[in-house]
Amino acid sequence: MNYNISFSEMNKLAEQANSKKSKLSLEDMRKQVALLKTKSVSKVKKQQS
């Protein structure tokens, strides 16, 4: 594979990849984090012991 790529090309590819990501609002991200914290495996294990 040829890894000789200019910074501008790399930047363009990164911007394309980021634009394809789902647009989550900050509030949605906070909800997701709260949900993950409540369902975390380590927390469940601590509560069981």
C-alpha atoms as one frame of an Amber mdcrd trajectory, in Angstrom:
protein
   0.000   0.000   0.000   1.144   3.502  -0.748   0.975   5.762   2.288   2.387
   8.851   0.581  -0.507  11.246   1.121  -0.373  14.991   1.506  -1.715  16.731
   4.576  -4.425  18.465   2.558  -5.581  15.142   1.095  -5.635  13.570   4.539
  -7.596  16.543   5.873 -10.119  16.269   3.027 -10.620  12.559   3.728 -11.030
  13.228   7.449 -13.655  15.891   6.777 -15.549  13.480   4.513 -15.480  10.787
   7.197 -16.667  13.231   9.863 -19.512  14.494   7.708 -20.819  10.933   7.378
 -21.031  10.479  11.156 -24.433  10.784  12.726 -25.198  14.256  14.013 -25.692
  13.798  17.744 -26.488  16.770  19.890 -24.607  17.322  23.114 -27.774  16.498
  25.045 -28.114  13.182  23.200 -24.491  12.364  24.036 -25.125  13.112  27.713
 -28.153  10.812  27.715 -26.077   8.087  26.093 -23.333   8.431  28.717 -25.878
   8.341  31.550 -27.428   5.192  30.084 -24.038   3.508  29.737 -23.119   4.403
  33.319 -26.287   2.823  34.684 -25.768  -0.347  32.664 -22.007  -0.709  33.109
 -20.781  -4.235  33.804 -18.470  -3.188  36.630 -21.303  -1.402  38.442 -23.538
  -4.470  38.144 -20.754  -6.697  39.502 -20.180  -4.356  42.478 -23.867  -4.354
  43.346 -24.079  -8.146  43.209 -21.177  -8.723  45.624
